Amino acid sequence: MPQPKNPSRCLSGNVARASRPPWERRHSCRCDEAQRASPPNHANRANRATLRVVQRSGDRRSRATSCLRHFTQLAFFVLALVAFATPFAARADVTRNVSMQDNALAAVSLRAPISEWDGRGFVPVEINIENRSGKPRRFEFDLAAQYDYRHATLSQVALEVPAHGVRAQVVYVGSGLVSLHNRYSRVQATVTVCGAGIQSGRQEESLATHNSNSAPKVAVSPALEREVGAARAAAGDDFYLEPVNAATWPADWRVFSAFDCVLLTKREHDALDAARRAALREWVALGGQLLVYPGKNDASARPVAPDDEPVGLGHIRHPGAPFATDTAKGLELVKRSTVAPPPDLWSANGLDDTSVEYRLERPLQGGWLSLVLLAFGVVVGPVNLWVFAPAGKRQRLFLTVPLISLAAALLLSVFIVVRDGFGGHGARRALVRLLPGVHRATVYQEQFARTGVLAGGDFPLADDVAMIRESAGQGDVTDSGAALSFRRTGGRGGGDWFASRSDLRHTLRTVVPTRARIEQIDTAGSGGAPVVQSTVPVTLRDFRYRDDKEQLWLAAELPPGQRISLRRAPAPGDGNLKRGEFTAIGGASDFAPVPTLDSIRWQSDDVIYTGKIEKPEPLKN
């Protein structure tokens, strides 16, 4: 058998064949066998023809395999493009089965309408429980809104489920912090099942995560999900889009409190019951933006409501054409829909930041603390070694050092109590927006406090109050490095909402029931001065009202239950007031300010009341 002239060439060929697919290695082996069988002078033409046929067959199969591989890659690429262009709903629905010793099962389902959350408002979590065992069970849920891996707001709920029974309940998870500076946050649910015969009953699941708060959070209805998602992908916008079916969630403004904007079709909006439409208006009054688009089938019909209807701090907009008709305008409305606090009304009524934060501008004086520490160092060191435990009696150090340390700690505690006192003091302001016709009012509140020594941190915190701890100075509230823990359970708040010897700032939002209203009941005199009556339970001061003709009317005081004739303002002024709206300053009432820690002595309780003046019946000229 003739040997090949270049053994290294055969070795490299064997290695190359070993790295090829099996279908290519088979044809390569055939080619090598034909080469070894041929004489050295290659005179046998038949063998050369056979070799060429085998090579062509292998090449055709290799090309076919390569084409198939490229076609598969192209198909995956096209599917990826389609998935990117299609609105993706990152659902938070999870189901966990808990095993029992008696081999029965309990199915627990958790569902949330939002997967991207920055801590504002609430995340509604729908809990569905099916107890498949023959014994009643107690299901305990620890719902934690975690922030930056170290801080958390814990909400707890316990549900009793009878044997072979089912139960469903919606729990609203609130946060104590808002995600800033691209910090990570999430909602973590821990489910614990209690009862006889439990083998393993603890499960954890992450529901909603977030790591930036710069882009608006948008809820879109099922009818508009595909159109808005495709337009967002085509424009390259980065706002968060969540498909939410409002008809499947309770009639509560907290369902939408985590969103900046909600998009519905007119048909979907009209199909909602009165309670859910009222909940949407309450959310809008707190600063949300509701966009109601006509459907494709009724594009020629103009909406009955005004194109832009201001409701409280937000707007209900009715574009005249479907979203697909002008996607650029629709995306622009969405991107401008960030909920912001109402600074204009604060400054218009003389409640600027300087007047509210005047107590916080004075820094904590720590000179006396330095003197105490210096005195402690002198006593525990030189004085102790020379007087209390001199040479030859050093064993006294085991007694004198603890006693001196204890005395210094007691002295320091007395100094802190004398200097800062118990509890604290501060100032707060609230904006109350009366919603006409629905017996509701929205409350937006800011409060600043300087605390001394706090004996306890628990305070009443209603389940429907969104409370956030803000930074009282420069930087983030978490810059101190200490882990913060907040609690919300059973209408009570606790934990690190309030801390001893700290400067604290909080913001609160809620919707409260009330029958307070301002009515225009008549006109007086030839000038048509409005006569108004208030049912607000406090006397209103500096009352201002702009009528439908842009005329400004004033009153120094408006006591409850009295008819007051307004006087015409000498100048138009007050550009912050819209037509038909009023504003006034009053004291604390039964619904504002929202109570928090009772050991804080509030030195200012300014409340701004605003809204539309109601006209029960058409006025006769």
N, C-alpha and C positions, 0 to 999 in steps of 0.2 A: 504494500500500500504506500503510495508516494506521500511524503510528509509535506505540509505547507511550508512555503519559503519563509513566512513571517509569523512565528508563533504568537508574538504580542498582538498581532492583528486579530488572530482567532480569539485570544483572551478578551480583548476589548469587545469583540463581537458577542461573545458569550455574556459579558456583563450587560451590554446594551440589550440583548434579548431578554435577560432576566428582569430588566426594568420595564419591558414593554407589556401591554395587555396580553392575555392568553391567546386571543384570536390573531394577534400579530406575531407572537412568538412561534406559533404553529407554522405559518408560512415562511418565516425566516429559517426555521430548521429545514424545511424542504429545500430552500434555495442553497443552504450550506451543503446538504447531502448531495445535491446535483453537482455542485462545484467540486466536491471531493471525489465523486465518481468519474468525472471527466478526465481525459488524459492531459498531461502537462502541456502538449502543443495545441490543445483545443481544436483538434481536427474534426471532431465528431459534430457535424452540423445539427444532427437530430437532437443531441443533448442540449446544444445551445438554444434551439427552438423551444424545447420543453422548458428550459430555464426561463426564457422570456415569457412564456405563457403563465408559468407559476408566479413570476414577478408581477405581471399585469393583473392577475387575479388578486394577489395580495394588495396591490396599490388601490384597486377599485374598492375592495372591502375597507381599507384604511380610510379612503376618502369618504365612503358612506358613513363610517363610524364618526369621523370628524364632523361631517355635516349634521349628523344627529346630535352630537354634543353641542355644536353651536346653536342649533335650533332650540334645544332645551334651555340654554342660557338666555337666548332672546325671549323665550316665552316667560321665564321667570322675571326678566327685566320689564316686560310689558305688564305683567301682573303687579309688580311693585309700583309702576307708574299709576296704574288704575287704583291701587290701594291708597296711594298718596293723594290722588285727586278726589277720591271719595271721602266724605267726612267720616272720621273714625271716632266711634263712641267708646271710650275706655270705661267699660262698665265696672262698677264696684260690687256687683252681686256675687256673693259667695255663699256656699252651703257646706255645713259641717255636720256630720253624724257623730253623736256621742255614744260610745259603747257602754252597755250596762252589764252587770253580773248575771242578770236573768236573760241575757241574749236579746232583750228588746232594744229598740233604737229610738232615739229622739232626733228629729230633723230640725235644724236651726238655720234659717236663711236671713242674711243681712243684705239690705239694698240701700244704696245712696244715689242721688241724682247727679252728683258732681264728683269728678275724679281729680280735679285741680283746685286746690283751696289755699288761700293765703291767710286764713285766720279771721277774716271779717265775718260778722254775722254768725250763722249756724249752718251745720251740715245735718240735714234730716236723715236719720237712719231708720229704715223700716225693718222691724224685727218680726219674723214669722216663725212660730214654734209649733211643732207637731209632736206631742208626747205619745209615742207608740207603745209605751209600757202600760202595765196594769196598775201602776201606782202613781199617785200625784207627785209632781216634781216641782222644785223651785229652781228657776233659772236666774242667775245673777250675771249682769253685764257691767263690765268696767270699760267705758268708752273714753279713751285718752286722746286729746288733741296735743300731739307732741310737736315741739319746736326746737330746731337746731340740736336734736338728739338728747338734750339735757333738760329742757323745760317741758312741762306738761300741764294740761288742764283736765282734771278727771271728773267725769260724770258717771253716776252709778244709778242703776235701776234693777229691781228684782221683780220677776213675774212668776206668779203661781199658775201652774197648768194642771188641770185634773187628769186623771187616767184616761187615756185614749182621747184626749182633748186637744184642741188647737187654740192658739191665741196670736193676735197680731197687734202691734203697737208701734207708733212712730215716736222716736226719741230724738230730741234736738241737741246736738253736741256743739257746745260753744267753746271758744278759745279765749285765753287771757292775753295773748300776744298776736301781733300781726307780723307776717313774714317780711323781713327786710333784708337788703343786701344779699340776695340770692341764697338765703339760708334755707335749709331743708325743713319741711314740716309734713306731718301726716296725721291721720286719724287711725288709731290702733284700737281694735275691739278685742276684748278678752271675755270669753263666755265660760262661766262656771255653773255646773249643774249640781244641785244639792239634793240629798234624799237617800233613803235606804237602798242598798244594792248598787251604789255607784262604783264602777271600776276605774274609769278614767273619764273625767268630765271637764277638762279645761282645754280650750282651744283659743288660738290667737289668729287674727287676720287684719291686714292693713286695708283700709277702705279708700281714703283720699290722700294724695300726696301733693306736695308743691314745693318749688324751690325758687320762685321769683314772683313778685307782685306788680311788675311793671305793665303787663298787658291786661286789657279788660277781660272779665269773665262773662261769657255770653251764653245764655240758654236759648235754644232754638227748638221750635215745635217740630213734630215729625213731618209735617207737610213742607216745611222750608229747609229741612236738614240737608238734603242733597244740593239744593241750589246755593245756599249760603256756604256750605263746605267747599263746593267746586269754585265759587268766586274767591273765597279766601285762599285756596291753593294757587289759583291762577295769578292772583295779585301778590302772593308771597307774604301775606300778613301773618302776624304771630299771635293774634288774640286767641284765647281759649274758647273752644266751642263745645258745648255739651247738649246733646239731644234730651229734652225733658218734656214729658207729656203731662201738662198741668192738670188734666182731668183725673189722673191716677194718684195724685197727692192730696193731702188734706187742705182745707181752706184756711191757710195760715200764712201770714207774710214771711215767716221764718223759712219757708220752703225756698224762697227766692233771695233770701238775705245775703247769700254768698256771691250773687251775681251783680254785675253792673248793668246789664242790658238783657231784655227778654224779647224775642221775636215770635210773633204769632200771625196767623192769617185771620182775616176778619171772621171767616166762618168758624174757626176754632175758638176765637174769643167769644163770639156770640153763643156758641154751644156750651160754654161754661155756665154753671149755675150761679145764682146771685152771690152766694157766699164766697166762691172762688174769685169772682170778679172783684168783690170788695177787698179780698186779701191782696190781690194784685195792686189795687189802688193804694192800699196802705203801704205796700212796699215801695211804690212810686213816690208817695209822699215823703218817705225817708231818704229820697235821693235817687231812686232807680229810674231807668229809662225803658219805657215800653213802646215797641214799634209794632203796629198792627197794619199788616199789608193786605190789600185785596187779593183774592185768588186769581188764577189765570182765567177761569171761566167768567168772572165778573169784573174784568179789567176796565170795562167802560163805565162802570158804576162808581161814582164818587162816594166816599164815606160820608155818613150823616154827621158824625162828630167833627169838630174843627181839626184842621191839619196839625196844629200844635196846641195841645191842651195842658197848660201848667197845672200840676197837682202837687201842692206842697213844695218840697225841694226838688222834685223831679218833673218829668214830662211824659205825656202820652201822645205819641206822634202817629198820624194817619197819613202815610204817603198815598198819593193818588193813583199809583200804578203798581203792578206786582214787582217783587224784588228783582226778578230776572230782567225786567225792562231797563232798569238803570242800576246795575250792580255797583258801580263806582260810588254813586250817591249813598246807597245802602251801607256799603263798607265804611264810608266816611262817618255816617251817623253812629255806627257801632263803635268805631275807634275813639269817638269823642264821649263815650258813655261811662266815664269813670266817676264813681260816687265820691264827692268831696264835701267837707264841712262847710257850713254857711257863714263865711266871714263877713259878708256885706251887712247882714242884719246886726251882727255884733257891733261893728263900727258905727252904723247908722243910729244906734241907740246909746252911744257913748260907752259901750262895754268892750273897750279894746283890751289887748293882752296886758298892757302895763297896769291897768286898774285891777285886773284879776290876779296877776302873778306878783303883786307888789310884795307879798310875804316871802316869795321864793327868791327874790333877787338878793336878799341879805345872806351871805354865806355863813355856814356853821362856824362859830368861833371855837377853835380848839386850843387856845393858849393855856387855859386853865388845866386842860388834860395833860399838856406837856409838863406843867409844873408838878402835877401829881405823880407822873411817871419819874420825873427827876428826883423828887423827894423819896420815892420808893427805892430807887437805885442807891441813893446815899445811905438810907437806913439799912437796907438789906446787905449792903456791902461794907464800907468802912466802919460805920457805927456799930454794926453787928459784930464785926471782927475785933474791934477795939474795946467795946463796952460790954455787950451781952455775952460774947463768946471769946474772951481774950485767950492768949497763949496759955496752954495748960488746961483749958476748959473747952476745947474745940468740940467736944461731944455735945455741947449745948446747941450746936448748929442744927441738929436733927429736930430740935424743938422750936428754936427761935425763927428759923426760916419759914416753916409753915404758919406760925402765928403772925409774923410780919406780913406774909402774903395774904392771909385771910383778912387782917386789918386793912390792908391797902385795897382789897377788893370791896370790902364794906364801905370804906371811905369813898371810893370811886363811884359806887352805886348811889350813895347819898348825894354826891355832887351832880350826878346825871339827873336824878329825880328833881333836885332843887333847881338845876339849870333849865331842863327841858320840860319837867312836869310829866304828868300822866296824860294819855290821850294825844291830842294834837289840835291844831287850828288850821283853817284854810278858807278858801273862797270857792264858790261854784256858781255857775250860770246855766240856765236852761232855756231852750227854745221850744215853745209849745205851738204846734200848728193844728188849729181846729179844722176838722174835715166836715164840710157841710153835708147834712142829710144822712149821715151814717152813724152819728153819735160816737165818734172816735176822735182821738187826737194823737198826733205823733210827738214824741219828746226826744230832743237831742240835747245832751248834757255834757258839759266839761267841768271838771273839778280839779283843784290844786290844793294840796295839803302838805303841811310839815308836821311830822309826828314826833312825839316824845317817847315815853315808855308806854308800850301797849300791853295791857294785861291779857288781851285776847284778840283774835283776828276774825272771828266769825261775825257775819252780818246778814241781814235779809237781802236776798238776791233772787228776784222772781225768775221763773224759768223762761219768760219771754223778754228778758232784758239782755241785750248784747252789750257786754262790758269788756273793755280793752284797757290794759295798763300801758300807758304811753311813757315816753321819755320826758322827764321834767326839765332836762337841760340839753346839752349837746350830746350827740351820739345816740346809740341804741340803749334800750332799757336793760339789755343783757350784757353790756360792756363790763360790768363789775366782775363777771366770771362766775358768780354764784349761781347754782342751779335753782330755778324758780318752780314752785309747785302750786297750782291753783285747784280749788275744789268747787264743784257745783252739784249739790245734791239736795233734793227735797225743798227747794225754795230758799236754800241757804248757801252762802259763799264762805270760803275759808282759805287758809294757806297764805300765800305771799301776795295777795292783793294789797294788803297793808303791812308795812314793816316798821319796826321801831327806829326812831331817830333817822328818818329818811324824808327826802323830798319826793312827793308822789303826784302823778297826774293820771287821770282816768277819763275816758269818754264812754258814754252810755247812750244807747238807742233803744226805743221801745214804742209800742202802740198801746194806748190805754183807752178804756171806755169812759165816756163822759157825755153829759147832756149840756155842757157849757156851750154857749153860742152868743153871737152878737147879731141882733135883729134891727133892721130899719123898719120902724112901724109907722112912720108918717113923715111929712115935710112941713116945715114951719115958715111962715112969712112969705113975702113976695119973692125973696131970693131963692126959695126952695131949699132952705137949710135942712139937712137930714136930721130926723129925730131917732135916736138909737136907744136900745135897751140891752143890758148885759145880764147874762145868767152865770158869768164866771164868778166863782165864790170869793174873789178878792177884788178890791178896788183897783182899777186900772189907771195909771198915770201917763201923761204925755200921749194921749190917744190921737192917732192920725189915721185918716181915711181918704182914699182917692176914689172918686166916683167914676162912672162910666164915661164921663166927659172930661176926664183928666183933671178935674178940679180937686184940690186938696182941702180937707176939712179937719178942724182941730178941736180938742177938748182937754182942759187941764186935768180933770178927773172924771172917771166913769164908775160910780159905785154900782154894786150889783142890785138889780131890781128897779132902778130908777131910770126914768125917761130923761135923756139929756139931749138938748138941741145943740148941734155942732155949729161952730163959727168958721167962716171962710178964711183960709190962710191968705196973708197978704202977698205971698210969692209962691210959685208952684213948688219948688224944692223937693227933696226926698225922692230922688230918681230910683230908689230901690223898691218902691211900692208899685205894684201892678194895679191895673184898673179893677175896682171892686174889692180891693183888699185893705185891711187895716193892720196896724201894729201898735202895741202899747207895752208899757212896763208894769209889772205887778209883783206882788210878793208870792211867797210859797203857798201852794194850794194842796188839795188832797191828791193830786196826780203829778205834781212837779214842785220842786226837784225830786228826783228818784232817791229814796233814802239808801244810805250805805252804812258805814261804820258809825255807830251812835256815840262813840267816845271822841269823835272829831267835832270841835266847836267851829261851826261855819260862821264866819264873820260877815259874809255876804251871800245873799240868796236871791240874786237878781233873776227874774224870769221874764222873757219876752213872749208875749202872746200875739199871734198873728193868724191870719186866715181870711176867708171871704165873709163879707157881711151878708147874712141871709135875708131874703125878702119873701116871706110866706105867701103873700098875695100881691097881685099887681097894684101898684100905687096909683091913686087917682090925683090928677093934677087939678 
